[in-house]
């Protein structure tokens, strides 16, 4: 959550390293909010595009079976 109250999706990478002979922890935080939004939008579009022909096929099969 940002200071302004926005929720962000982050990818956190934590690795133990030695720096100057001292053990340290390296934290890398990447904001992937936009990437997740685009991914979710893509999945939604693909799902919609696949449903349309499947419904057409189902309708055609229903007509043939009656």
HELIX and SHEET records of a PDB file:
HELIX    1   1 UNK A   33  UNK A   65  1                                  33    
SHEET    1   A 2 UNK A  10  UNK A  19  0                                        
SHEET    2   A 2 UNK A  22  UNK A  31 -1                                        
END                                                                             
